[in-house]
């Protein structure tokens, strides 16, 4: 299969040059991007300069493989850094992010940037600045969000690996919608800084979208790097390969019901049931359990954090702009979240973080009894681009959100996200608890749209996620996009 490791070996053996591979990726991007809208910039000349600066490139894990960065937090000095926002459409990064530097240290050479929604607030990608990122499986559907452009690029076969990030499912959701592998690592395992260290109070983390478990494993172990000044530090067990664990029989808790008591599609339930049966056939233990937490309470705390973080972000932007930000500076959803954040009491913010810690302790206790938790990644397949995930009433409320009280805004924000949340209610938990989670591409519906299943593990136990991922890849089979099924 033509995954990242395949191309890295071609580069290492000099069967193809970096320039030839870069030209190939750029050519595919130019041909397919008009229909996909996956890429928002391509800067191939910078990639050539970056490649030429590296010594011993063949010894690095990915040996010069070109990779696109997500247009949200994955900064490259001198490149646009818009976060999908028209307010920042001319803003450029003053330095590389530490995550970008670590990609380069692994031999991955940034050459482009991918589409993302404004500030990463959505599970679809439809920024007013860039337009919708479309799903290569069916162009009438979204590829997901917020790493939607990255998912479109990988699923179309343009690149085998794309930089992505996950603050509430933004790697795993597009992985589910596009038939990809989406790992959200343990909080504290990936590089952060130097401009931002906390990433939505630890909920957000950078990684990538991939198409093979060997790429996922190689990238995870290559990218693990943490600055001693970083506020979140991964457990020691995350820093070593656990060879013994790869041989053990797993005990898996299975959750099918929605955390918010919403309905899920028969296809999502079938994907999990089939995975459950497969685990039993392979000699592992798997039993269905009830959701162990109050999902509605947790999602409310997530929205509260998001509001507070957004208010703090715009305070910094206003200082840089030397003027107040206004409603027409941003999308209406962003304006509503900002107004909500300005009215959140500090005591409520601290209470939300305490709730996350309680949830983490509950889950870590659950992981003393089970190795993994299996659930749907998403409750349905990708929504159509023609679908309206808002309502006129909500938009009217957002228009006057500056005049609403905190209580009123709490209701508006929850209603604003309601339709979206019902599509993707399973992913946020791992962000709030800091535990790792992975979406695997195991299912395709009769309409030809993919759906992922999600595994979650205790903090630092990516080795178990990699183990189960390889088990499904080798013995069950992944339903990857068409490009990767070709001989």
C-alpha positions, -999 to +999 in steps of 0.1 A: +000+000+000+012+035-008+013+048+027+039+072+042+063+043+050+061+031+013+071+065+000+098+070+027+114+037+016+113+049-020+130+081-010+156+062+011+165+038-017+166+068-041+140+051-064+124+086-064+138+120-055+122+144-031+116+168-059+098+142-079+076+131-050+068+168-041+059+175-077+037+144-078+018+155-046+014+191-058+002+179-092-025+157-076-034+185-053-039+210-082-060+186-102-083+175-073-085+206-051-110+225-073-136+198-064-123+189-028-113+223-014-088+204+008-058+228+004-058+265+011-021+271+003+008+253-014+044+265-008+066+240-026+096+263-029+098+265+009+096+227+011+126+224-012+146+248+010+136+229+041+146+196+026+180+209+016+187+221+051+184+187+067+214+164+070+211+126+072+176+128+058+175+091+049+181+082+085+150+100+097+118+080+100+100+095+071+130+104+050+117+136+034+080+128+029+061+160+020+032+167+045+005+194+046+000+213+079-034+221+093-043+258+090-049+259+128-020+260+152+005+241+132+026+271+124+055+275+099+075+307+101+064+331+074+034+311+063-002+322+067-017+315+102-053+323+098-071+297+120-097+297+092-108+333+102-113+362+080-101+384+108-067+368+105-066+362+068-034+381+063-017+370+096+016+352+092+035+330+118+066+346+133+081+312+142+076+275+138+055+257+163+073+230+183+050+204+167+061+216+132+098+214+143+093+178+155+076+168+122+107+181+104+130+163+128+112+131+117+119+138+081+084+152+072+086+183+050+057+208+052+047+219+017+010+231+020-018+240+044-052+224+047-087+238+052-102+241+087-133+258+101-129+291+119-109+285+151-117+248+149-151+251+166-170+226+143-172+190+134-175+200+098-152+223+078-170+252+062-151+284+070-165+315+054-129+324+045-123+291+025-155+273+019-165+237+026-140+208+025-157+179+006-156+142+011-138+122-016-162+093-010-190+115-021-186+152-029-221+160-016-209+153+019-185+170+043-152+154+051-157+164+088-139+188+111-121+205+123-093+186+104-115+184+073-091+196+047-065+172+060-090+143+058-100+152+022-063+153+012-055+119+026-088+102+016-083+114-020-049+098-022-031+132-026-009+126+005-007+096+028-002+116+060-016+150+069-011+171+100-043+173+121-054+183+156-081+172+180-098+193+206-131+175+207-128+148+181-113+168+152-090+140+142-113+111+149-145+126+134-130+132+099-113+098+102-147+082+107-163+101+079-135+095+054-123+059+061-090+069+078-071+061+109-073+089+135-053+087+167-057+113+194-027+108+217-025+110+255-024+146+268+012+156+272+028+133+246+029+158+217+050+189+214+034+222+224+045+258+224+062+281+220+033+305+216+006+284+232+011+257+259-023+246+272-044+240+241-079+245+254-068+235+289-052+203+276-082+192+256-066+199+223-036+180+209-018+178+175-011+146+156-021+135+121-045+115+099-030+082+084-039+051+064-018+024+080-010+013+115+027+012+107+026+049+098+005+056+129+029+038+152+061+052+136+047+087+137+035+084+173+068+072+187+087+097+165+066+127+175+065+120+213+084+149+227+076+172+256+093+203+268+101+204+305+082+236+308+050+222+293+021+222+318+009+187+309+033+157+312+024+122+300+028+092+323+061+074+321+045+043+306+037+063+274+074+066+267+082+030+260+070+003+237+052-023+257+061-055+239+045-077+265+011-060+261+011-069+224+008-106+233-019-103+259-056-110+254-076-079+258-106-072+280-128-046+262-158-027+275-183-019+248-206+011+248-232+016+221-257+039+236-251+076+231-236+096+260-263+122+256-292+098+252-296+107+216-303+082+188-276+066+168-278+051+133-283+014+128-251+014+108-231+029+137-245+002+161-238-025+135-202-014+131-196-018+169-215-050+171-195-065+143-163-054+160-175-069+193-182-102+176-147-102+160-130-096+193-147-126+208-138-148+178-102-137+182-102-149+219-105-115+236-131-106+262-158-080+253-188-071+272-214-043+268-216-017+297-235+014+303-219+048+298-201+055+331-206+093+333-231+121+329-225+129+293-247+160+292-230+175+322-196+169+306-205+185+273-218+215+290-185+219+308-168+215+274-188+244+260-181+265+290-143+260+286-146+268+249-164+301+257-138+311+283-109+302+261-125+322+232-129+352+253-093+351+264-082+346+228-101+376+216-087+397+244-052+390+230-063+396+194-078+430+204-046+440+221-027+431+189-052+449+167-054+479+190-092+480+186-122+460+199-133+431+178-168+433+163-195+410+152-186+414+115-150+404+122-160+368+127-186+341+119-219+343+139-212+311+158-178+324+169-195+357+180-219+338+201-192+317+218-172+349+225-202+366+241-208+336+262-172+334+273-172+370+285-200+363+309-187+331+325-177+335+362-143+323+371-158+299+397-178+282+369-146+278+348-128+261+377-158+239+384-157+227+348-121+217+351-127+199+383-155+180+365-130+169+339-106+157+366-134+137+382-143+121+348-106+112+343-105+095+376-137+075+368-123+064+335-089+055+349-107+033+375-126+017+347-093+010+329-082-010+359-109-035+350-108-032+312-079-026+288-100-007+263-134+009+257-151+004+223-178+027+209-189+042+177-166+071+166-196+089+152-233+083+155-239+087+118-220+091+086-209+125+074-236+152+070-244+165+036-231+199+026-266+210+019-277+201+055-284+231+078-270+223+113-284+255+127-319+270+127-333+305+120-342+308+156-306+301+168-292+325+143-316+352+155-304+345+191-268+347+181-273+380+164-284+395+197-261+374+219-242+405+233-274+415+251-282+381+266-274+369+301-251+341+310-280+317+316-296+327+283-263+322+265-258+288+280-291+277+265-283+293+231-248+277+229-262+242+237-289+246+211-265+259+186-244+227+189-273+203+193-276+190+158-239+187+154-235+170+188-260+143+180-238+133+150-207+131+171-214+126+208-186+100+215-154+118+209-152+147+234-147+125+265-111+116+257-102+153+252-116+162+286-099+133+304-066+134+285-068+097+276-058+084+242-083+073+216-083+060+180-108+057+152-104+027+129-120+025+094-139-008+097-173-002+082-190+011+050-227+016+047-249+004+018-248+040+005-210+037+002-201+060+031-175+050+058-180+049+095-153+044+122-152+026+155-135+041+184-112+026+210-101+045+242-074+035+266-059+046+299-034+075+298-002+064+283-015+032+268-012+040+231+005+006+229-029-010+235-046+011+208-018+003+184-022-034+193-059-035+186-055-013+155-031-039+140-054-067+150-083-051+130-060-041+101-045-076+097-074-099+106-106-079+101-096-056+073-099-018+070-123-001+046-099+025+033-105+050+005-103+038-031-068+050-038-053+028-011-072-003-022-055-002-056-028-028-062 
